[in-house]
Amino acid sequence: MGQELIRELVILGGGTAGWMTAAALSRALNGRVSVTLVESEDIGTVGVGEATIPAITLFNRMLDIDEDDFLRATQGTFKLGIEFIDWGDIGNRYMHAFGHFPSDIQIASFEQVWQKMRRHGHAHELSAYSITRAAASAGKFMRPDESHPLLDNLAYAFHFDASLYARYLRRYSEARGVKRVEGRVVDVRQDPVSGDIAALVMEGGAVVSGEFFVDCSGFRGRLIEEVLHTGYEDWSHWLPCDRAVFVPSASNGGPLPYTRASAHGAGWQWRIPLQHRVGNGYVHSSLHVSEDEAVATLLGHLDGEALAAPRTLRFKAGMRRRAWNRNCVAIGLAGGFLEPLESTSIHLVQTAISRLLAFFPAQRQSLEDIAEFNRRSRQEYEHVRDFVILHYHATRRNDTAFWNHCRTMEIPESLAKRIRLYRAQGRIAEDNPEIFTERNWVQVLQGQGIEPEGYAAILDVVDSGDIEDYLASLRSAIASLVEAMPSHGQWLQDLQRG
Ligand code: FAD
């Protein structure tokens, strides 16, 4: 028999995390639970999350949002991957493209077969076989359709204006019954016996009570930390960047369908093309560069006129020790932050919401459920953490103290094990296939110059001649498909015309 659900849920925070949570709950709970969102315009939001990964399309589908409508409302563009410049070494350039490689060769994954062919000089770079990568490099875009089976391998995400996205989701949520309370929370009441959160006290004295609270209040974790003292696990010894200076700039030509991440002396600079402007930011380590120098580097690498004065954000890479503590779950920056290199924050918000729905609080919550929720959250954060650290660590750069630190630092054993496994025979450990899988890891490992010493023994039964022919036909099929695709700019113009 099912348990009775809680009846009143309160979300603190109206940034991307708060409104994504409100939208998803209002859709999924169908009015069975009252949802109230509290936010303060005075405090404001971080508002810089502008790049996503393909799973965001599932979130939109779950909300039944029309993708074109969403792109128009958020000045959005399509994103096919991330181009990394100067990471493996100065002059090194590669793309981590979304989408799949073909799965026609059944004996092993495409990536593994490719390792063997490449070792024998019978294959081009891995990226030559990615349709998403080919479309990105050509500035083209189309949604996958049934006109050609290779298009199944194309995947995309979006760049969008995070403040417009929050506004869009606010309209969506309010239309589905979410109550919004504007104002600053100045005090929090706890149950004197259990210690659970009972109510938020607003400036002016109004009280917002609830049975369960979702803390989306940003870095400070107004409930999960300031009230419940959950603790934060600091990962800055592995991810030393702790600041970002950022500025929008004027578009210079049609928007590229990918993010660019260019490494500098003490971090890296993002370039995120939207329809109406370009988002730029230099994520850096304040131990290795002063803020003035960081701003000068940022401004010196814009390819259009700056549209505002640069602003700064400070952060510490890590995660809250428990995402769920008492009757509170932290989602978004209140739960942790892993810096924006692989655009995973909004994705982590999305998966936290799915977990919250799967473990939705009942009147009597099992402690085992809470422990499992926290275990899954941690596993996911650690997986993303390792993937992000790889980019910094797999470098030959020795031109600055920052890169010397990243190259020589100790890395988590989980990542060291992965790299050892890959170096031996090009295999990738699959422990959390939901976010980054073989295709993602191999692109970054290869892109940054880590080569396996051998390949899987079973591949010796594969006839290299047949595979070589297959790879050649694949390249030419990709080339003709991409040739026929419309440009990304054309897509966006058509979109605006409706
Ligand atoms: P916030 O945006 O900080 O929102 C907090 C909310 O809580 C606000 O509404 C605030 O008013 C409210 N609040 C706080 N305290 C109170 C109070 N006492 N009373 C009332 N209200 C209160 N993510 C990506 O996925 N892709 C990216 O490209 C990306 N780039 C980033 C770049 C940088 C430099 C940084 C720092 C982050 C980036 N992120 C990115 C992360 C992304 O910005 C966040 O994950 C996302 O915006 C969610 O933020 P949030 O809603 O948790 O917090």
Residues whose N, C-alpha, C, O or C-beta is under 5 A from the ligand:
A	BS01	FAD	L12 G13 G14 G15 T16 A17 G18 V38 E39 S40 E41 I43 G44 T45 V46 G47 V48 G49 E50 A51 T52 G183 R184 V185 C216 S217 G218 F219 R222 A244 L313 I331 G332 L333 A334 P340 S343 T344 S345 I346 H347
